[in-house]
């Protein structure tokens, strides 16, 4: 699934590299890791986008090459309703692909 199919659309994008961390805000938000061709590999939420990107860069599971490519772009949207947006994005992905994104292990729980 391509990132263009997500609603709401992420508003920002940066290369998924450590030297680009300074351009990622330290704010809550939802984010997506994609291949160069913008195929969605991972959907997540966080209270600190910069810290979370850094954690993913330290995770070999998020930086490895896969059959469909590797994570090279980090898209995000700043928001306070992170649970709602992440759940919406995961549901859209499941609706299009029948599964979670390749790098998501579980359907993350949200608070009501």
ChimeraX commands (.cxc) that place a marker at each C-alpha (Angstrom):
marker #1 position 0.00,0.00,0.00 radius 0.5
marker #1 position 1.26,3.46,-0.84 radius 0.5
marker #1 position 1.35,6.22,1.75 radius 0.5
marker #1 position -0.90,8.36,-0.45 radius 0.5
marker #1 position -3.82,6.14,0.59 radius 0.5
marker #1 position -3.61,7.11,4.27 radius 0.5
marker #1 position -6.19,9.50,5.73 radius 0.5
marker #1 position -5.33,11.94,7.15 radius 0.5
marker #1 position -2.16,12.35,5.10 radius 0.5
marker #1 position 1.13,12.76,6.96 radius 0.5
marker #1 position 2.21,16.38,6.61 radius 0.5
marker #1 position 6.00,16.05,6.89 radius 0.5
marker #1 position 8.72,13.77,5.50 radius 0.5
marker #1 position 12.41,13.30,6.13 radius 0.5
marker #1 position 15.01,10.75,5.06 radius 0.5
marker #1 position 15.27,7.88,7.55 radius 0.5
marker #1 position 18.89,8.60,8.51 radius 0.5
marker #1 position 20.54,9.57,11.76 radius 0.5
marker #1 position 21.99,12.79,10.33 radius 0.5
marker #1 position 18.41,13.99,9.67 radius 0.5
marker #1 position 17.22,13.60,13.30 radius 0.5
marker #1 position 17.63,17.32,14.03 radius 0.5
marker #1 position 14.82,18.01,11.55 radius 0.5
marker #1 position 12.35,15.78,13.40 radius 0.5
marker #1 position 10.33,17.57,16.10 radius 0.5
marker #1 position 10.25,16.40,19.70 radius 0.5
marker #1 position 6.45,16.41,19.74 radius 0.5
marker #1 position 3.71,13.78,19.84 radius 0.5
marker #1 position 2.63,12.35,16.53 radius 0.5
marker #1 position 1.95,9.42,14.27 radius 0.5
marker #1 position 4.52,8.29,11.77 radius 0.5
marker #1 position 5.10,5.91,8.89 radius 0.5
marker #1 position 8.26,4.24,7.62 radius 0.5
marker #1 position 8.21,3.68,3.86 radius 0.5
marker #1 position 10.40,2.43,1.05 radius 0.5
marker #1 position 11.82,4.80,-1.57 radius 0.5
marker #1 position 8.66,4.22,-3.63 radius 0.5
marker #1 position 6.53,5.08,-0.55 radius 0.5
marker #1 position 5.28,1.57,0.18 radius 0.5
marker #1 position 4.17,1.53,3.84 radius 0.5
marker #1 position 6.39,-0.72,6.01 radius 0.5
marker #1 position 5.50,0.45,9.52 radius 0.5
marker #1 position 2.88,2.61,11.24 radius 0.5
marker #1 position 3.38,3.91,14.75 radius 0.5
marker #1 position 2.62,6.56,17.35 radius 0.5
marker #1 position 4.81,8.31,19.88 radius 0.5
marker #1 position 5.00,11.09,22.42 radius 0.5
marker #1 position 8.34,12.20,20.90 radius 0.5
marker #1 position 8.88,11.79,17.13 radius 0.5
marker #1 position 12.64,12.45,17.22 radius 0.5
marker #1 position 13.31,9.97,20.01 radius 0.5
marker #1 position 11.21,7.30,18.29 radius 0.5
marker #1 position 12.96,7.72,14.95 radius 0.5
marker #1 position 16.30,7.37,16.74 radius 0.5
marker #1 position 15.09,4.17,18.45 radius 0.5
marker #1 position 14.04,2.73,15.08 radius 0.5
marker #1 position 17.44,3.59,13.58 radius 0.5
marker #1 position 19.01,1.48,16.37 radius 0.5
marker #1 position 16.73,-1.47,15.57 radius 0.5
marker #1 position 18.15,-3.83,12.91 radius 0.5
marker #1 position 14.62,-5.09,12.26 radius 0.5
marker #1 position 13.59,-1.63,11.08 radius 0.5
marker #1 position 16.72,-0.90,9.03 radius 0.5
marker #1 position 17.21,-4.23,7.24 radius 0.5
marker #1 position 16.67,-4.90,3.55 radius 0.5
marker #1 position 13.49,-6.82,2.75 radius 0.5
marker #1 position 12.05,-8.26,-0.44 radius 0.5
marker #1 position 10.00,-5.09,-1.00 radius 0.5
marker #1 position 12.83,-2.71,-0.06 radius 0.5
marker #1 position 14.08,-1.04,3.07 radius 0.5
marker #1 position 12.82,1.85,5.17 radius 0.5
marker #1 position 14.24,5.04,3.69 radius 0.5
marker #1 position 11.56,7.66,4.42 radius 0.5
marker #1 position 10.04,8.80,7.73 radius 0.5
marker #1 position 6.66,10.53,7.32 radius 0.5
marker #1 position 4.78,12.07,10.23 radius 0.5
marker #1 position 1.89,14.18,11.36 radius 0.5
marker #1 position 2.02,16.16,14.61 radius 0.5
marker #1 position -1.08,15.45,16.65 radius 0.5
marker #1 position -2.43,14.97,20.12 radius 0.5
marker #1 position -4.95,12.25,19.12 radius 0.5
marker #1 position -2.20,9.75,18.29 radius 0.5
marker #1 position -4.26,6.68,19.18 radius 0.5
marker #1 position -7.10,7.64,16.85 radius 0.5
marker #1 position -4.85,8.40,13.87 radius 0.5
marker #1 position -2.65,5.33,14.31 radius 0.5
marker #1 position -5.72,3.10,14.58 radius 0.5
marker #1 position -7.22,4.71,11.45 radius 0.5
marker #1 position -4.00,4.20,9.48 radius 0.5
marker #1 position -3.68,0.57,10.60 radius 0.5
marker #1 position -7.32,-0.08,9.65 radius 0.5
marker #1 position -6.78,1.45,6.21 radius 0.5
marker #1 position -3.72,-0.72,5.67 radius 0.5
marker #1 position -5.56,-3.87,6.75 radius 0.5
marker #1 position -8.46,-2.94,4.47 radius 0.5
marker #1 position -6.12,-2.54,1.46 radius 0.5
marker #1 position -3.63,-5.34,2.13 radius 0.5
marker #1 position -5.44,-7.75,4.44 radius 0.5
marker #1 position -2.59,-7.54,6.97 radius 0.5
marker #1 position -0.63,-5.15,9.12 radius 0.5
marker #1 position 2.37,-3.42,7.50 radius 0.5
marker #1 position 5.43,-5.71,7.14 radius 0.5
marker #1 position 7.29,-4.31,10.16 radius 0.5
marker #1 position 4.30,-4.03,12.52 radius 0.5
marker #1 position 4.16,-7.05,14.81 radius 0.5
marker #1 position 0.88,-6.41,16.60 radius 0.5
marker #1 position -2.28,-4.38,16.24 radius 0.5
marker #1 position -1.49,-1.87,18.94 radius 0.5
marker #1 position -4.12,-1.33,21.60 radius 0.5
marker #1 position -5.55,2.11,22.15 radius 0.5
marker #1 position -7.21,3.71,25.11 radius 0.5
marker #1 position -10.84,4.67,24.84 radius 0.5
marker link #1:1,2 radius 0.2
marker link #1:2,3 radius 0.2
marker link #1:3,4 radius 0.2
marker link #1:4,5 radius 0.2
marker link #1:5,6 radius 0.2
marker link #1:6,7 radius 0.2
marker link #1:7,8 radius 0.2
marker link #1:8,9 radius 0.2
marker link #1:9,10 radius 0.2
marker link #1:10,11 radius 0.2
marker link #1:11,12 radius 0.2
marker link #1:12,13 radius 0.2
marker link #1:13,14 radius 0.2
marker link #1:14,15 radius 0.2
marker link #1:15,16 radius 0.2
marker link #1:16,17 radius 0.2
marker link #1:17,18 radius 0.2
marker link #1:18,19 radius 0.2
marker link #1:19,20 radius 0.2
marker link #1:20,21 radius 0.2
marker link #1:21,22 radius 0.2
marker link #1:22,23 radius 0.2
marker link #1:23,24 radius 0.2
marker link #1:24,25 radius 0.2
marker link #1:25,26 radius 0.2
marker link #1:26,27 radius 0.2
marker link #1:27,28 radius 0.2
marker link #1:28,29 radius 0.2
marker link #1:29,30 radius 0.2
marker link #1:30,31 radius 0.2
marker link #1:31,32 radius 0.2
marker link #1:32,33 radius 0.2
marker link #1:33,34 radius 0.2
marker link #1:34,35 radius 0.2
marker link #1:35,36 radius 0.2
marker link #1:36,37 radius 0.2
marker link #1:37,38 radius 0.2
marker link #1:38,39 radius 0.2
marker link #1:39,40 radius 0.2
marker link #1:40,41 radius 0.2
marker link #1:41,42 radius 0.2
marker link #1:42,43 radius 0.2
marker link #1:43,44 radius 0.2
marker link #1:44,45 radius 0.2
marker link #1:45,46 radius 0.2
marker link #1:46,47 radius 0.2
marker link #1:47,48 radius 0.2
marker link #1:48,49 radius 0.2
marker link #1:49,50 radius 0.2
marker link #1:50,51 radius 0.2
marker link #1:51,52 radius 0.2
marker link #1:52,53 radius 0.2
marker link #1:53,54 radius 0.2
marker link #1:54,55 radius 0.2
marker link #1:55,56 radius 0.2
marker link #1:56,57 radius 0.2
marker link #1:57,58 radius 0.2
marker link #1:58,59 radius 0.2
marker link #1:59,60 radius 0.2
marker link #1:60,61 radius 0.2
marker link #1:61,62 radius 0.2
marker link #1:62,63 radius 0.2
marker link #1:63,64 radius 0.2
marker link #1:64,65 radius 0.2
marker link #1:65,66 radius 0.2
marker link #1:66,67 radius 0.2
marker link #1:67,68 radius 0.2
marker link #1:68,69 radius 0.2
marker link #1:69,70 radius 0.2
marker link #1:70,71 radius 0.2
marker link #1:71,72 radius 0.2
marker link #1:72,73 radius 0.2
marker link #1:73,74 radius 0.2
marker link #1:74,75 radius 0.2
marker link #1:75,76 radius 0.2
marker link #1:76,77 radius 0.2
marker link #1:77,78 radius 0.2
marker link #1:78,79 radius 0.2
marker link #1:79,80 radius 0.2
marker link #1:80,81 radius 0.2
marker link #1:81,82 radius 0.2
marker link #1:82,83 radius 0.2
marker link #1:83,84 radius 0.2
marker link #1:84,85 radius 0.2
marker link #1:85,86 radius 0.2
marker link #1:86,87 radius 0.2
marker link #1:87,88 radius 0.2
marker link #1:88,89 radius 0.2
marker link #1:89,90 radius 0.2
marker link #1:90,91 radius 0.2
marker link #1:91,92 radius 0.2
marker link #1:92,93 radius 0.2
marker link #1:93,94 radius 0.2
marker link #1:94,95 radius 0.2
marker link #1:95,96 radius 0.2
marker link #1:96,97 radius 0.2
marker link #1:97,98 radius 0.2
marker link #1:98,99 radius 0.2
marker link #1:99,100 radius 0.2
marker link #1:100,101 radius 0.2
marker link #1:101,102 radius 0.2
marker link #1:102,103 radius 0.2
marker link #1:103,104 radius 0.2
marker link #1:104,105 radius 0.2
marker link #1:105,106 radius 0.2
marker link #1:106,107 radius 0.2
marker link #1:107,108 radius 0.2
marker link #1:108,109 radius 0.2
marker link #1:109,110 radius 0.2
marker link #1:110,111 radius 0.2
marker link #1:111,112 radius 0.2
view
